[in-house]
Amino acid sequence: MNRHVTNGIFGLMDDNKQRKLGRGIADRRKRLRDNLWPDLDEDALWLRKARVGFTTIPRTITLIGRILDQMSGKGSPVSGTYLTLWCWVFDEGFVEIRTPRELAYESGFAGPRAEATWRIRMRKLEELGIISVKAGLAGDFQYVLMYDPIKEIQRLYESRSQDLAFQSLMHRLIQIGADDELATQHTDRLPGIQGEVDTSTLRSIGQKRKMSAAAIDRALQAIRAQGAREYISASGTMLELLSDLARAQALRDLNGAYEMFVAAHPSNARHVSTQAPAKVLNQYILPQLDLRGTERFLAWEKRNPTWAEQVRAALDDFSLEAWAREAVAEIGKTEPVTA
């Protein structure tokens, strides 16, 4: 499954353009940093591209750790142990532990009971389902498989109320543009088709909304692929399409594709519409703002707390494009809140 398509027949950004955009944002951040610290010697910084010995860690790792500590029970925090595993893992999501005492020390445990305490924490992580372990000659935890923490945390919250810790994690995922990590609840795993809708009827909806021919074709493909097993959500193909169209600033096509989807899968419409605000924000609005765009949005959000509901309403009455343009203009003029 490819959740981040950057090219396509209807004008999505190709890889070269995306790399150039990334360099442009990095260059602006560097200029801002150099303006604030004009006498800075870069050798005093730990820069990934100039150093060795780095790993890739989710930006949400602190919030993930907070939730795991909360779920592991009072007096048994596991975040230090979990973070240490991330510092040892490679891109295969797999860790081989040959010296448990070394991992125990890095996890914050010392003294004669260091390894025993570390093993208890590792077992708690396994019980939470965040890791899977296999024994070897070096001990019960020689081989560790690290699952996607976002998916596993969502699974854990299926049987409990969504508290502040969970909502903070979800908000941060939206902020950093990782909203495609957000899985649907199990109620959306079934196609939910209510009767047969022929292709010509769906195509006529797209044509009426003046969608591009390519976008209509891809919307039809997404509708036919409802319930595809390679996606977490039954509506995964449509959600991916909405992300792509928002990224391409093709909100008319996005709105039309949603309308086609509602006609074909009405019982799944609410789930898709609840995912739309995050996609519009991260793929359409924020990329058009300056370096302080996120701060401007947060200040604007305080005055517009119902913005997500407004996006869903705009989807329903086919006014999303107009709403989003106005929102970009307003947010761009909003002064960030100062401490």
FENMO-V8533 format. One record per pair of residues at least 4 apart in sequence whose C-alpha atoms are under 6 Angstrom apart, sorted by the first residue. I is the first residue (numbers start at 0). J is the second residue. D is the distance in whole Angstrom. If there is no record, write none. Layout:
i:I j:J d:D
i:I j:J d:D
This chain:
i:5 j:11 d:6
i:5 j:12 d:5
i:5 j:13 d:5
i:6 j:11 d:5
i:6 j:12 d:5
i:6 j:13 d:5
i:7 j:11 d:5
i:9 j:213 d:6
i:11 j:247 d:5
i:22 j:26 d:6
i:33 j:37 d:5
i:62 j:168 d:6
i:64 j:78 d:5
i:67 j:71 d:6
i:68 j:76 d:5
i:68 j:77 d:5
i:68 j:78 d:6
i:77 j:120 d:6
i:78 j:82 d:6
i:79 j:106 d:5
i:80 j:106 d:5
i:83 j:106 d:6
i:88 j:93 d:6
i:88 j:94 d:5
i:92 j:145 d:5
i:93 j:143 d:6
i:93 j:144 d:5
i:94 j:142 d:6
i:94 j:143 d:5
i:95 j:141 d:6
i:95 j:142 d:5
i:96 j:141 d:5
i:97 j:137 d:5
i:100 j:114 d:6
i:103 j:108 d:5
i:103 j:114 d:6
i:103 j:117 d:5
i:104 j:108 d:5
i:104 j:109 d:6
i:108 j:113 d:5
i:109 j:113 d:5
i:124 j:129 d:6
i:125 j:130 d:5
i:125 j:131 d:6
i:129 j:146 d:6
i:130 j:144 d:6
i:130 j:145 d:5
i:130 j:146 d:6
i:131 j:143 d:6
i:131 j:144 d:5
i:132 j:140 d:6
i:132 j:142 d:6
i:132 j:143 d:5
i:133 j:140 d:6
i:133 j:142 d:5
i:134 j:138 d:6
i:134 j:139 d:4
i:134 j:140 d:5
i:134 j:141 d:5
i:135 j:141 d:5
i:137 j:141 d:6
i:148 j:152 d:6
i:161 j:165 d:6
i:163 j:167 d:6
i:172 j:177 d:5
i:172 j:178 d:6
i:173 j:177 d:6
i:173 j:178 d:5
i:173 j:277 d:6
i:176 j:281 d:5
i:183 j:232 d:5
i:187 j:233 d:6
i:188 j:232 d:6
i:188 j:233 d:5
i:190 j:225 d:6
i:190 j:226 d:5
i:191 j:266 d:5
i:192 j:264 d:5
i:196 j:263 d:6
i:201 j:259 d:6
i:203 j:207 d:6
i:205 j:210 d:5
i:205 j:215 d:6
i:205 j:255 d:6
i:206 j:210 d:6
i:208 j:255 d:6
i:210 j:252 d:5
i:218 j:256 d:6
i:221 j:236 d:5
i:221 j:237 d:5
i:225 j:233 d:6
i:225 j:234 d:5
i:226 j:233 d:4
i:230 j:235 d:5
i:241 j:253 d:6
i:242 j:278 d:6
i:244 j:249 d:5
i:244 j:253 d:6
i:245 j:249 d:6
i:245 j:250 d:6
i:245 j:279 d:6
i:245 j:282 d:5
i:245 j:283 d:5
i:246 j:282 d:5
i:246 j:283 d:6
i:248 j:283 d:6
i:250 j:254 d:6
i:250 j:320 d:5
i:251 j:320 d:6
i:252 j:256 d:6
i:254 j:314 d:6
i:260 j:264 d:6
i:261 j:265 d:5
i:261 j:268 d:5
i:272 j:311 d:6
i:276 j:307 d:5
i:276 j:310 d:6
i:278 j:282 d:6
i:279 j:283 d:5
i:280 j:284 d:5
i:280 j:285 d:6
i:281 j:285 d:6
i:284 j:327 d:6
i:288 j:292 d:5
i:294 j:335 d:5
i:295 j:330 d:6
i:295 j:333 d:6
i:295 j:334 d:6
i:295 j:335 d:5
i:296 j:300 d:6
i:296 j:330 d:6
i:298 j:335 d:6
i:298 j:336 d:6
i:300 j:304 d:5
i:313 j:317 d:6
i:313 j:318 d:5
i:313 j:319 d:5
i:314 j:319 d:5
i:326 j:330 d:6
i:327 j:331 d:6
